Amino acid sequence: VTSPYGYTLHENGNVTVGQFAFTTSEAGNFLACFWIDSAEKGSGVSVNLDWKTGIATKDWDAIAKKEKIEVGL
């Protein structure tokens, strides 16, 4: 992932499956590139991308559930 100013924010190679995230204070258009070094003719490749920004990036499932909240009485 490259920032609008050309800074590399994330780079990884030889990966067949995985997840990553990054945080930045820069605004603008970011660039994400995916490539295949070699593939057999007729082989299939699948890339699923879920690109989130802003408040949508919160992992709401991990935020305190009712049973995890301590209440001081």
N, CA, C and O atoms as a Tripos MOL2 file, in Angstrom:
@<TRIPOS>MOLECULE
protein
  292   291    73     0     0
PROTEIN
NO_CHARGES

@<TRIPOS>ATOM
      1 N           0.8620   -1.1690    0.0000 N.3       1 VAL1
      2 CA          0.0000    0.0000    0.0000 C.3       1 VAL1
      3 C           0.9020    1.2230    0.0000 C.2       1 VAL1
      4 O           1.8190    1.3400    0.8130 O.2       1 VAL1
      5 N           0.6310    2.1130   -0.9080 N.am      2 THR2
      6 CA          1.4280    3.3350   -1.0440 C.3       2 THR2
      7 C           0.5510    4.5480   -0.7590 C.2       2 THR2
      8 O          -0.5910    4.6200   -1.2140 O.2       2 THR2
      9 N           1.0910    5.4990   -0.0040 N.am      3 SER3
     10 CA          0.3550    6.7040    0.3660 C.3       3 SER3
     11 C           0.3220    7.6890   -0.8030 C.2       3 SER3
     12 O           1.0430    7.5150   -1.7850 O.2       3 SER3
     13 N          -0.5130    8.7190   -0.6970 N.am      4 PRO4
     14 CA         -0.5600    9.7360   -1.7450 C.3       4 PRO4
     15 C           0.7800   10.4530   -1.9440 C.2       4 PRO4
     16 O           1.0240   11.0360   -3.0000 O.2       4 PRO4
     17 N           1.6390   10.4090   -0.9340 N.am      5 TYR5
     18 CA          2.9480   11.0670   -1.0240 C.3       5 TYR5
     19 C           4.0630   10.1060   -1.4260 C.2       5 TYR5
     20 O           5.2370   10.4740   -1.4300 O.2       5 TYR5
     21 N           3.6850    8.8620   -1.7670 N.am      6 GLY6
     22 CA          4.6640    7.8970   -2.2400 C.3       6 GLY6
     23 C           5.3250    7.0630   -1.1570 C.2       6 GLY6
     24 O           6.2620    6.3180   -1.4440 O.2       6 GLY6
     25 N           4.8640    7.1700    0.0660 N.am      7 TYR7
     26 CA          5.4370    6.3770    1.1620 C.3       7 TYR7
     27 C           4.8280    4.9740    1.1640 C.2       7 TYR7
     28 O           3.6180    4.8190    1.0020 O.2       7 TYR7
     29 N           5.6600    3.9660    1.3460 N.am      8 THR8
     30 CA          5.1680    2.5970    1.4500 C.3       8 THR8
     31 C           4.6640    2.3720    2.8680 C.2       8 THR8
     32 O           5.4260    2.4700    3.8300 O.2       8 THR8
     33 N           3.3750    2.0710    2.9910 N.am      9 LEU9
     34 CA          2.7620    1.8480    4.2950 C.3       9 LEU9
     35 C           2.6860    0.3700    4.6380 C.2       9 LEU9
     36 O           2.6790   -0.0050    5.8100 O.2       9 LEU9
     37 N           2.6300   -0.4670    3.6090 N.am     10 HIS10
     38 CA          2.5940   -1.9140    3.8290 C.3      10 HIS10
     39 C           3.1260   -2.6000    2.5880 C.2      10 HIS10
     40 O           2.7760   -2.2400    1.4640 O.2      10 HIS10
     41 N           3.9800   -3.5960    2.8040 N.am     11 GLU11
     42 CA          4.5030   -4.3860    1.7000 C.3      11 GLU11
     43 C           4.7430   -5.8040    2.2050 C.2      11 GLU11
     44 O           5.2760   -6.0010    3.2970 O.2      11 GLU11
     45 N           4.3460   -6.7830    1.4060 N.am     12 ASN12
     46 CA          4.5130   -8.1680    1.8090 C.3      12 ASN12
     47 C           4.6720   -9.0180    0.5590 C.2      12 ASN12
     48 O           4.0570   -8.7270   -0.4670 O.2      12 ASN12
     49 N           5.4800  -10.0570    0.6280 N.am     13 GLY13
     50 CA          5.6930  -10.9180   -0.5220 C.3      13 GLY13
     51 C           5.5440  -12.3840   -0.1770 C.2      13 GLY13
     52 O           5.5650  -12.7650    0.9930 O.2      13 GLY13
     53 N           5.3930  -13.2080   -1.2130 N.am     14 ASN14
     54 CA          5.2640  -14.6600   -1.0530 C.3      14 ASN14
     55 C           4.1380  -15.0320   -0.0950 C.2      14 ASN14
     56 O           4.3060  -15.8970    0.7640 O.2      14 ASN14
     57 N           3.0000  -14.3810   -0.2450 N.am     15 VAL15
     58 CA          1.8570  -14.6120    0.6270 C.3      15 VAL15
     59 C           0.7550  -15.2880   -0.1770 C.2      15 VAL15
     60 O           0.4340  -14.8600   -1.2860 O.2      15 VAL15
     61 N           0.1800  -16.3410    0.3840 N.am     16 THR16
     62 CA         -0.9170  -17.0280   -0.2940 C.3      16 THR16
     63 C          -2.2680  -16.7010    0.3290 C.2      16 THR16
     64 O          -3.3040  -16.8240   -0.3240 O.2      16 THR16
     65 N          -2.2550  -16.2870    1.5900 N.am     17 VAL17
     66 CA         -3.4880  -15.8950    2.2680 C.3      17 VAL17
     67 C          -3.1090  -14.9980    3.4450 C.2      17 VAL17
     68 O          -2.0170  -15.1380    3.9970 O.2      17 VAL17
     69 N          -3.9830  -14.0890    3.8330 N.am     18 GLY18
     70 CA         -3.6700  -13.2510    4.9800 C.3      18 GLY18
     71 C          -4.5380  -12.0190    5.0640 C.2      18 GLY18
     72 O          -5.4150  -11.7890    4.2310 O.2      18 GLY18
     73 N          -4.2720  -11.2310    6.0920 N.am     19 GLN19
     74 CA         -4.9750   -9.9800    6.3260 C.3      19 GLN19
     75 C          -3.9620   -8.9460    6.7720 C.2      19 GLN19
     76 O          -2.9230   -9.2870    7.3380 O.2      19 GLN19
     77 N          -4.2590   -7.6950    6.5200 N.am     20 PHE20
     78 CA         -3.4210   -6.6310    7.0550 C.3      20 PHE20
     79 C          -4.2530   -5.3710    7.2010 C.2      20 PHE20
     80 O          -5.3130   -5.2310    6.5910 O.2      20 PHE20
     81 N          -3.7580   -4.4680    8.0140 N.am     21 ALA21
     82 CA         -4.4200   -3.1860    8.2290 C.3      21 ALA21
     83 C          -3.3530   -2.1290    8.4120 C.2      21 ALA21
     84 O          -2.2230   -2.4410    8.7860 O.2      21 ALA21
     85 N          -3.7010   -0.8940    8.1540 N.am     22 PHE22
     86 CA         -2.7720    0.2040    8.4050 C.3      22 PHE22
     87 C          -3.5660    1.4360    8.8150 C.2      22 PHE22
     88 O          -4.7400    1.5820    8.4760 O.2      22 PHE22
     89 N          -2.9060    2.3060    9.5440 N.am     23 THR23
     90 CA         -3.4990    3.5580    9.9960 C.3      23 THR23
     91 C          -2.6140    4.6900    9.5320 C.2      23 THR23
     92 O          -1.3890    4.6010    9.6100 O.2      23 THR23
     93 N          -3.2240    5.7460    9.0540 N.am     24 THR24
     94 CA         -2.4570    6.8820    8.5790 C.3      24 THR24
     95 C          -3.2170    8.1750    8.8340 C.2      24 THR24
     96 O          -4.4430    8.1720    8.9360 O.2      24 THR24
     97 N          -2.4970    9.2600    8.9340 N.am     25 SER25
     98 CA         -3.1420   10.5650    9.0880 C.3      25 SER25
     99 C          -3.1970   11.3010    7.7490 C.2      25 SER25
    100 O          -3.7490   12.3980    7.6610 O.2      25 SER25
    101 N          -2.6220   10.6930    6.7060 N.am     26 GLU26
    102 CA         -2.6260   11.3200    5.3830 C.3      26 GLU26
    103 C          -3.9810   11.1400    4.7090 C.2      26 GLU26
    104 O          -4.5760   10.0650    4.7770 O.2      26 GLU26
    105 N          -4.4590   12.1810    4.0670 N.am     27 ALA27
    106 CA         -5.6870   12.0970    3.2760 C.3      27 ALA27
    107 C          -5.3040   11.9530    1.8120 C.2      27 ALA27
    108 O          -4.2150   12.3590    1.4040 O.2      27 ALA27
    109 N          -6.1900   11.3810    1.0350 N.am     28 GLY28
    110 CA         -5.9320   11.2820   -0.3970 C.3      28 GLY28
    111 C          -6.1570    9.8790   -0.9170 C.2      28 GLY28
    112 O          -6.7650    9.0430   -0.2480 O.2      28 GLY28
    113 N          -5.6580    9.6280   -2.1200 N.am     29 ASN29
    114 CA         -5.8120    8.3320   -2.7720 C.3      29 ASN29
    115 C          -4.6290    7.4330   -2.4530 C.2      29 ASN29
    116 O          -3.4730    7.8210   -2.6240 O.2      29 ASN29
    117 N          -4.9310    6.2280   -1.9870 N.am     30 PHE30
    118 CA         -3.9130    5.2380   -1.6680 C.3      30 PHE30
    119 C          -3.9090    4.1820   -2.7600 C.2      30 PHE30
    120 O          -4.9320    3.9400   -3.3990 O.2      30 PHE30
    121 N          -2.7680    3.5590   -2.9730 N.am     31 LEU31
    122 CA         -2.6000    2.5810   -4.0370 C.3      31 LEU31
    123 C          -2.2810    1.2230   -3.4440 C.2      31 LEU31
    124 O          -1.3470    1.0940   -2.6540 O.2      31 LEU31
    125 N          -3.0470    0.2100   -3.8170 N.am     32 ALA32
    126 CA         -2.7820   -1.1670   -3.3950 C.3      32 ALA32
    127 C          -2.5560   -1.9970   -4.6510 C.2      32 ALA32
    128 O          -3.3700   -1.9650   -5.5740 O.2      32 ALA32
    129 N          -1.4540   -2.7380   -4.6900 N.am     33 CYS33
    130 CA         -1.1130   -3.5610   -5.8610 C.3      33 CYS33
    131 C          -1.0010   -5.0220   -5.4420 C.2      33 CYS33
    132 O          -0.4780   -5.3390   -4.3740 O.2      33 CYS33
    133 N          -1.4980   -5.8960   -6.2950 N.am     34 PHE34
    134 CA         -1.4030   -7.3340   -6.0930 C.3      34 PHE34
    135 C          -0.8800   -7.9220   -7.3950 C.2      34 PHE34
    136 O          -1.3150   -7.5220   -8.4750 O.2      34 PHE34
    137 N           0.0500   -8.8680   -7.3030 N.am     35 TRP35
    138 CA          0.5570   -9.4740   -8.5280 C.3      35 TRP35
    139 C           0.9000  -10.9350   -8.2980 C.2      35 TRP35
    140 O           1.0900  -11.3870   -7.1680 O.2      35 TRP35
    141 N           0.9750  -11.6590   -9.4110 N.am     36 ILE36
    142 CA          1.3480  -13.0710   -9.3890 C.3      36 ILE36
    143 C           2.6740  -13.1880  -10.1140 C.2      36 ILE36
    144 O           2.7850  -12.8180  -11.2820 O.2      36 ILE36
    145 N           3.6850  -13.7060   -9.4140 N.am     37 ASP37
    146 CA          4.9980  -13.8680  -10.0390 C.3      37 ASP37
    147 C           4.9470  -14.8890  -11.1650 C.2      37 ASP37
    148 O           5.5320  -14.6770  -12.2270 O.2      37 ASP37
    149 N           4.2600  -15.9790  -10.9390 N.am     38 SER38
    150 CA          4.1050  -16.9990  -11.9690 C.3      38 SER38
    151 C           2.8640  -17.8140  -11.6540 C.2      38 SER38
    152 O           2.5030  -18.0150  -10.4950 O.2      38 SER38
    153 N           2.2360  -18.2690  -12.6940 N.am     39 ALA39
    154 CA          1.0520  -19.0980  -12.5070 C.3      39 ALA39
    155 C           0.9580  -20.0770  -13.6660 C.2      39 ALA39
    156 O           1.3200  -19.7510  -14.7970 O.2      39 ALA39
    157 N           0.4770  -21.2630  -13.3830 N.am     40 GLU40
    158 CA          0.2900  -22.2410  -14.4370 C.3      40 GLU40
    159 C          -0.8630  -21.7980  -15.3300 C.2      40 GLU40
    160 O          -1.8440  -21.2250  -14.8550 O.2      40 GLU40
    161 N          -0.7370  -22.0650  -16.6110 N.am     41 LYS41
    162 CA         -1.7720  -21.6920  -17.5570 C.3      41 LYS41
    163 C          -3.0800  -22.3620  -17.1510 C.2      41 LYS41
    164 O          -3.1230  -23.5670  -16.9040 O.2      41 LYS41
    165 N          -4.1390  -21.5710  -17.0850 N.am     42 GLY42
    166 CA         -5.4390  -22.1040  -16.7200 C.3      42 GLY42
    167 C          -5.7080  -22.1320  -15.2330 C.2      42 GLY42
    168 O          -6.8050  -22.5010  -14.8120 O.2      42 GLY42
    169 N          -4.7300  -21.7480  -14.4250 N.am     43 SER43
    170 CA         -4.9610  -21.7430  -12.9780 C.3      43 SER43
    171 C          -5.7930  -20.5150  -12.6130 C.2      43 SER43
    172 O          -5.7660  -19.5020  -13.3120 O.2      43 SER43
    173 N          -6.5230  -20.6190  -11.5190 N.am     44 GLY44
    174 CA         -7.3640  -19.5150  -11.0830 C.3      44 GLY44
    175 C          -6.7570  -18.7710   -9.9110 C.2      44 GLY44
    176 O          -6.0230  -19.3400   -9.1030 O.2      44 GLY44
    177 N          -7.0700  -17.5120   -9.8330 N.am     45 VAL45
    178 CA         -6.5980  -16.6690   -8.7410 C.3      45 VAL45
    179 C          -7.7950  -15.8740   -8.2300 C.2      45 VAL45
    180 O          -8.6080  -15.3890   -9.0180 O.2      45 VAL45
    181 N          -7.8970  -15.7460   -6.9290 N.am     46 SER46
    182 CA         -8.9860  -14.9890   -6.3320 C.3      46 SER46
    183 C          -8.4160  -14.0000   -5.3240 C.2      46 SER46
    184 O          -7.5940  -14.3630   -4.4820 O.2      46 SER46
    185 N          -8.8570  -12.7530   -5.4130 N.am     47 VAL47
    186 CA         -8.4690  -11.7290   -4.4510 C.3      47 VAL47
    187 C          -9.7500  -11.0870   -3.9290 C.2      47 VAL47
    188 O         -10.5330  -10.5280   -4.6970 O.2      47 VAL47
    189 N          -9.9550  -11.1720   -2.6330 N.am     48 ASN48
    190 CA        -11.0980  -10.5200   -1.9970 C.3      48 ASN48
    191 C         -10.5670   -9.3410   -1.2050 C.2      48 ASN48
    192 O          -9.6550   -9.4920   -0.3920 O.2      48 ASN48
    193 N         -11.1320   -8.1770   -1.4370 N.am     49 LEU49
    194 CA        -10.6470   -6.9630   -0.7990 C.3      49 LEU49
    195 C         -11.8090   -6.2600   -0.1180 C.2      49 LEU49
    196 O         -12.8290   -5.9720   -0.7440 O.2      49 LEU49
    197 N         -11.6470   -5.9890    1.1610 N.am     50 ASP50
    198 CA        -12.6370   -5.2450    1.9350 C.3      50 ASP50
    199 C         -11.9350   -4.0070    2.4660 C.2      50 ASP50
    200 O         -11.3380   -4.0440    3.5420 O.2      50 ASP50
    201 N         -12.0000   -2.9250    1.7290 N.am     51 TRP51
    202 CA        -11.2690   -1.6950    2.0400 C.3      51 TRP51
    203 C         -12.1950   -0.7980    2.8460 C.2      51 TRP51
    204 O         -13.2330   -0.3650    2.3440 O.2      51 TRP51
    205 N         -11.8270   -0.5160    4.0930 N.am     52 LYS52
    206 CA        -12.6670    0.3020    4.9640 C.3      52 LYS52
    207 C         -11.9250    1.5780    5.3420 C.2      52 LYS52
    208 O         -10.7000    1.5910    5.4650 O.2      52 LYS52
    209 N         -12.6910    2.6440    5.5230 N.am     53 THR53
    210 CA        -12.1060    3.9090    5.9670 C.3      53 THR53
    211 C         -12.9720    4.5030    7.0740 C.2      53 THR53
    212 O         -14.1580    4.1940    7.1870 O.2      53 THR53
    213 N         -12.3680    5.3460    7.8750 N.am     54 GLY54
    214 CA        -13.0980    6.0680    8.9070 C.3      54 GLY54
    215 C         -13.6930    5.1680    9.9650 C.2      54 GLY54
    216 O         -13.0830    4.1820   10.3780 O.2      54 GLY54
    217 N         -14.8850    5.5170   10.3980 N.am     55 ILE55
    218 CA        -15.5360    4.7970   11.4920 C.3      55 ILE55
    219 C         -15.8630    3.3580   11.1120 C.2      55 ILE55
    220 O         -16.0350    2.5160   11.9930 O.2      55 ILE55
    221 N         -15.9510    3.0630    9.8300 N.am     56 ALA56
    222 CA        -16.2380    1.6990    9.3710 C.3      56 ALA56
    223 C         -15.1130    0.7340    9.7340 C.2      56 ALA56
    224 O         -15.3090   -0.4810    9.6970 O.2      56 ALA56
    225 N         -13.9420    1.2530   10.0800 N.am     57 THR57
    226 CA        -12.8100    0.3850   10.4060 C.3      57 THR57
    227 C         -12.8870   -0.1800   11.8090 C.2      57 THR57
    228 O         -12.1460   -1.1060   12.1370 O.2      57 THR57
    229 N         -13.7610    0.3510   12.6450 N.am     58 LYS58
    230 CA        -13.8880   -0.1380   14.0220 C.3      58 LYS58
    231 C         -14.3360   -1.5830   14.0210 C.2      58 LYS58
    232 O         -15.2130   -1.9720   13.2500 O.2      58 LYS58
    233 N         -13.7390   -2.3660   14.8760 N.am     59 ASP59
    234 CA        -14.1520   -3.7560   15.0500 C.3      59 ASP59
    235 C         -15.2360   -3.7750   16.1210 C.2      59 ASP59
    236 O         -14.9630   -4.0500   17.2890 O.2      59 ASP59
    237 N         -16.4520   -3.4840   15.7170 N.am     60 TRP60
    238 CA        -17.5440   -3.3400   16.6750 C.3      60 TRP60
    239 C         -17.8100   -4.6400   17.4240 C.2      60 TRP60
    240 O         -18.3070   -4.5990   18.5500 O.2      60 TRP60
    241 N         -17.4970   -5.7880   16.8400 N.am     61 ASP61
    242 CA        -17.7020   -7.0620   17.5300 C.3      61 ASP61
    243 C         -16.7680   -7.2060   18.7260 C.2      61 ASP61
    244 O         -17.0860   -7.9230   19.6740 O.2      61 ASP61
    245 N         -15.6120   -6.5300   18.6900 N.am     62 ALA62
    246 CA        -14.6370   -6.6480   19.7650 C.3      62 ALA62
    247 C         -14.8380   -5.5950   20.8620 C.2      62 ALA62
    248 O         -14.2150   -5.6700   21.9210 O.2      62 ALA62
    249 N         -15.6950   -4.6340   20.6080 N.am     63 ILE63
    250 CA        -15.9440   -3.5910   21.6040 C.3      63 ILE63
    251 C         -16.7710   -4.1880   22.7370 C.2      63 ILE63
    252 O         -17.5530   -5.1160   22.5320 O.2      63 ILE63
    253 N         -16.5850   -3.6430   23.9250 N.am     64 ALA64
    254 CA        -17.1820   -4.1940   25.1520 C.3      64 ALA64
    255 C         -18.6380   -4.6210   24.9800 C.2      64 ALA64
    256 O         -19.4900   -3.8510   24.5370 O.2      64 ALA64
    257 N         -18.8850   -5.8590   25.3410 N.am     65 LYS65
    258 CA        -20.2390   -6.3960   25.3580 C.3      65 LYS65
    259 C         -20.8180   -6.1470   26.7460 C.2      65 LYS65
    260 O         -20.0810   -5.9020   27.7010 O.2      65 LYS65
    261 N         -22.1270   -6.2120   26.8480 N.am     66 LYS66
    262 CA        -22.8060   -5.9580   28.1140 C.3      66 LYS66
    263 C         -22.2050   -6.7650   29.2670 C.2      66 LYS66
    264 O         -21.9900   -6.2310   30.3550 O.2      66 LYS66
    265 N         -21.9310   -8.0650   29.0250 N.am     67 GLU67
    266 CA        -21.4170   -8.9200   30.0780 C.3      67 GLU67
    267 C         -19.9610   -8.6190   30.4590 C.2      67 GLU67
    268 O         -19.4780   -9.1110   31.4790 O.2      67 GLU67
    269 N         -19.2600   -7.8180   29.6500 N.am     68 LYS68
    270 CA        -17.8580   -7.4990   29.9320 C.3      68 LYS68
    271 C         -17.6810   -6.1310   30.6080 C.2      68 LYS68
    272 O         -16.5730   -5.7660   30.9990 O.2      68 LYS68
    273 N         -18.7550   -5.3980   30.7370 N.am     69 ILE69
    274 CA        -18.6670   -4.0560   31.3160 C.3      69 ILE69
    275 C         -18.7880   -4.1520   32.8340 C.2      69 ILE69
    276 O         -19.7140   -4.7640   33.3650 O.2      69 ILE69
    277 N         -17.8240   -3.5270   33.5180 N.am     70 GLU70
    278 CA        -17.8580   -3.4980   34.9710 C.3      70 GLU70
    279 C         -18.6090   -2.2500   35.4090 C.2      70 GLU70
    280 O         -18.2900   -1.1430   34.9770 O.2      70 GLU70
    281 N         -19.5760   -2.4260   36.2390 N.am     71 VAL71
    282 CA        -20.3720   -1.3060   36.7180 C.3      71 VAL71
    283 C         -20.0470   -1.0870   38.1850 C.2      71 VAL71
    284 O         -20.1810   -2.0030   38.9960 O.2      71 VAL71
    285 N         -19.6220    0.1200   38.5280 N.am     72 GLY72
    286 CA        -19.3300    0.4520   39.9160 C.3      72 GLY72
    287 C         -20.5680    1.0110   40.5850 C.2      72 GLY72
    288 O         -21.1200    2.0230   40.1540 O.2      72 GLY72
    289 N         -20.9960    0.3480   41.6360 N.am     73 LEU73
    290 CA        -22.1870    0.8230   42.3580 C.3      73 LEU73
    291 C         -21.8130    1.3920   43.6820 C.2      73 LEU73
    292 O         -22.6820    1.8410   44.4290 O.2      73 LEU73
@<TRIPOS>BOND
     1     1     2 1
     2     2     3 1
     3     3     4 2
     4     3     5 am
     5     5     6 1
     6     6     7 1
     7     7     8 2
     8     7     9 am
     9     9    10 1
    10    10    11 1
    11    11    12 2
    12    11    13 am
    13    13    14 1
    14    14    15 1
    15    15    16 2
    16    15    17 am
    17    17    18 1
    18    18    19 1
    19    19    20 2
    20    19    21 am
    21    21    22 1
    22    22    23 1
    23    23    24 2
    24    23    25 am
    25    25    26 1
    26    26    27 1
    27    27    28 2
    28    27    29 am
    29    29    30 1
    30    30    31 1
    31    31    32 2
    32    31    33 am
    33    33    34 1
    34    34    35 1
    35    35    36 2
    36    35    37 am
    37    37    38 1
    38    38    39 1
    39    39    40 2
    40    39    41 am
    41    41    42 1
    42    42    43 1
    43    43    44 2
    44    43    45 am
    45    45    46 1
    46    46    47 1
    47    47    48 2
    48    47    49 am
    49    49    50 1
    50    50    51 1
    51    51    52 2
    52    51    53 am
    53    53    54 1
    54    54    55 1
    55    55    56 2
    56    55    57 am
    57    57    58 1
    58    58    59 1
    59    59    60 2
    60    59    61 am
    61    61    62 1
    62    62    63 1
    63    63    64 2
    64    63    65 am
    65    65    66 1
    66    66    67 1
    67    67    68 2
    68    67    69 am
    69    69    70 1
    70    70    71 1
    71    71    72 2
    72    71    73 am
    73    73    74 1
    74    74    75 1
    75    75    76 2
    76    75    77 am
    77    77    78 1
    78    78    79 1
    79    79    80 2
    80    79    81 am
    81    81    82 1
    82    82    83 1
    83    83    84 2
    84    83    85 am
    85    85    86 1
    86    86    87 1
    87    87    88 2
    88    87    89 am
    89    89    90 1
    90    90    91 1
    91    91    92 2
    92    91    93 am
    93    93    94 1
    94    94    95 1
    95    95    96 2
    96    95    97 am
    97    97    98 1
    98    98    99 1
    99    99   100 2
   100    99   101 am
   101   101   102 1
   102   102   103 1
   103   103   104 2
   104   103   105 am
   105   105   106 1
   106   106   107 1
   107   107   108 2
   108   107   109 am
   109   109   110 1
   110   110   111 1
   111   111   112 2
   112   111   113 am
   113   113   114 1
   114   114   115 1
   115   115   116 2
   116   115   117 am
   117   117   118 1
   118   118   119 1
   119   119   120 2
   120   119   121 am
   121   121   122 1
   122   122   123 1
   123   123   124 2
   124   123   125 am
   125   125   126 1
   126   126   127 1
   127   127   128 2
   128   127   129 am
   129   129   130 1
   130   130   131 1
   131   131   132 2
   132   131   133 am
   133   133   134 1
   134   134   135 1
   135   135   136 2
   136   135   137 am
   137   137   138 1
   138   138   139 1
   139   139   140 2
   140   139   141 am
   141   141   142 1
   142   142   143 1
   143   143   144 2
   144   143   145 am
   145   145   146 1
   146   146   147 1
   147   147   148 2
   148   147   149 am
   149   149   150 1
   150   150   151 1
   151   151   152 2
   152   151   153 am
   153   153   154 1
   154   154   155 1
   155   155   156 2
   156   155   157 am
   157   157   158 1
   158   158   159 1
   159   159   160 2
   160   159   161 am
   161   161   162 1
   162   162   163 1
   163   163   164 2
   164   163   165 am
   165   165   166 1
   166   166   167 1
   167   167   168 2
   168   167   169 am
   169   169   170 1
   170   170   171 1
   171   171   172 2
   172   171   173 am
   173   173   174 1
   174   174   175 1
   175   175   176 2
   176   175   177 am
   177   177   178 1
   178   178   179 1
   179   179   180 2
   180   179   181 am
   181   181   182 1
   182   182   183 1
   183   183   184 2
   184   183   185 am
   185   185   186 1
   186   186   187 1
   187   187   188 2
   188   187   189 am
   189   189   190 1
   190   190   191 1
   191   191   192 2
   192   191   193 am
   193   193   194 1
   194   194   195 1
   195   195   196 2
   196   195   197 am
   197   197   198 1
   198   198   199 1
   199   199   200 2
   200   199   201 am
   201   201   202 1
   202   202   203 1
   203   203   204 2
   204   203   205 am
   205   205   206 1
   206   206   207 1
   207   207   208 2
   208   207   209 am
   209   209   210 1
   210   210   211 1
   211   211   212 2
   212   211   213 am
   213   213   214 1
   214   214   215 1
   215   215   216 2
   216   215   217 am
   217   217   218 1
   218   218   219 1
   219   219   220 2
   220   219   221 am
   221   221   222 1
   222   222   223 1
   223   223   224 2
   224   223   225 am
   225   225   226 1
   226   226   227 1
   227   227   228 2
   228   227   229 am
   229   229   230 1
   230   230   231 1
   231   231   232 2
   232   231   233 am
   233   233   234 1
   234   234   235 1
   235   235   236 2
   236   235   237 am
   237   237   238 1
   238   238   239 1
   239   239   240 2
   240   239   241 am
   241   241   242 1
   242   242   243 1
   243   243   244 2
   244   243   245 am
   245   245   246 1
   246   246   247 1
   247   247   248 2
   248   247   249 am
   249   249   250 1
   250   250   251 1
   251   251   252 2
   252   251   253 am
   253   253   254 1
   254   254   255 1
   255   255   256 2
   256   255   257 am
   257   257   258 1
   258   258   259 1
   259   259   260 2
   260   259   261 am
   261   261   262 1
   262   262   263 1
   263   263   264 2
   264   263   265 am
   265   265   266 1
   266   266   267 1
   267   267   268 2
   268   267   269 am
   269   269   270 1
   270   270   271 1
   271   271   272 2
   272   271   273 am
   273   273   274 1
   274   274   275 1
   275   275   276 2
   276   275   277 am
   277   277   278 1
   278   278   279 1
   279   279   280 2
   280   279   281 am
   281   281   282 1
   282   282   283 1
   283   283   284 2
   284   283   285 am
   285   285   286 1
   286   286   287 1
   287   287   288 2
   288   287   289 am
   289   289   290 1
   290   290   291 1
   291   291   292 2
@<TRIPOS>SUBSTRUCTURE
     1 VAL1         2 RESIDUE 1 A VAL
     2 THR2         6 RESIDUE 1 A THR
     3 SER3        10 RESIDUE 1 A SER
     4 PRO4        14 RESIDUE 1 A PRO
     5 TYR5        18 RESIDUE 1 A TYR
     6 GLY6        22 RESIDUE 1 A GLY
     7 TYR7        26 RESIDUE 1 A TYR
     8 THR8        30 RESIDUE 1 A THR
     9 LEU9        34 RESIDUE 1 A LEU
    10 HIS10       38 RESIDUE 1 A HIS
    11 GLU11       42 RESIDUE 1 A GLU
    12 ASN12       46 RESIDUE 1 A ASN
    13 GLY13       50 RESIDUE 1 A GLY
    14 ASN14       54 RESIDUE 1 A ASN
    15 VAL15       58 RESIDUE 1 A VAL
    16 THR16       62 RESIDUE 1 A THR
    17 VAL17       66 RESIDUE 1 A VAL
    18 GLY18       70 RESIDUE 1 A GLY
    19 GLN19       74 RESIDUE 1 A GLN
    20 PHE20       78 RESIDUE 1 A PHE
    21 ALA21       82 RESIDUE 1 A ALA
    22 PHE22       86 RESIDUE 1 A PHE
    23 THR23       90 RESIDUE 1 A THR
    24 THR24       94 RESIDUE 1 A THR
    25 SER25       98 RESIDUE 1 A SER
    26 GLU26      102 RESIDUE 1 A GLU
    27 ALA27      106 RESIDUE 1 A ALA
    28 GLY28      110 RESIDUE 1 A GLY
    29 ASN29      114 RESIDUE 1 A ASN
    30 PHE30      118 RESIDUE 1 A PHE
    31 LEU31      122 RESIDUE 1 A LEU
    32 ALA32      126 RESIDUE 1 A ALA
    33 CYS33      130 RESIDUE 1 A CYS
    34 PHE34      134 RESIDUE 1 A PHE
    35 TRP35      138 RESIDUE 1 A TRP
    36 ILE36      142 RESIDUE 1 A ILE
    37 ASP37      146 RESIDUE 1 A ASP
    38 SER38      150 RESIDUE 1 A SER
    39 ALA39      154 RESIDUE 1 A ALA
    40 GLU40      158 RESIDUE 1 A GLU
    41 LYS41      162 RESIDUE 1 A LYS
    42 GLY42      166 RESIDUE 1 A GLY
    43 SER43      170 RESIDUE 1 A SER
    44 GLY44      174 RESIDUE 1 A GLY
    45 VAL45      178 RESIDUE 1 A VAL
    46 SER46      182 RESIDUE 1 A SER
    47 VAL47      186 RESIDUE 1 A VAL
    48 ASN48      190 RESIDUE 1 A ASN
    49 LEU49      194 RESIDUE 1 A LEU
    50 ASP50      198 RESIDUE 1 A ASP
    51 TRP51      202 RESIDUE 1 A TRP
    52 LYS52      206 RESIDUE 1 A LYS
    53 THR53      210 RESIDUE 1 A THR
    54 GLY54      214 RESIDUE 1 A GLY
    55 ILE55      218 RESIDUE 1 A ILE
    56 ALA56      222 RESIDUE 1 A ALA
    57 THR57      226 RESIDUE 1 A THR
    58 LYS58      230 RESIDUE 1 A LYS
    59 ASP59      234 RESIDUE 1 A ASP
    60 TRP60      238 RESIDUE 1 A TRP
    61 ASP61      242 RESIDUE 1 A ASP
    62 ALA62      246 RESIDUE 1 A ALA
    63 ILE63      250 RESIDUE 1 A ILE
    64 ALA64      254 RESIDUE 1 A ALA
    65 LYS65      258 RESIDUE 1 A LYS
    66 LYS66      262 RESIDUE 1 A LYS
    67 GLU67      266 RESIDUE 1 A GLU
    68 LYS68      270 RESIDUE 1 A LYS
    69 ILE69      274 RESIDUE 1 A ILE
    70 GLU70      278 RESIDUE 1 A GLU
    71 VAL71      282 RESIDUE 1 A VAL
    72 GLY72      286 RESIDUE 1 A GLY
    73 LEU73      290 RESIDUE 1 A LEU
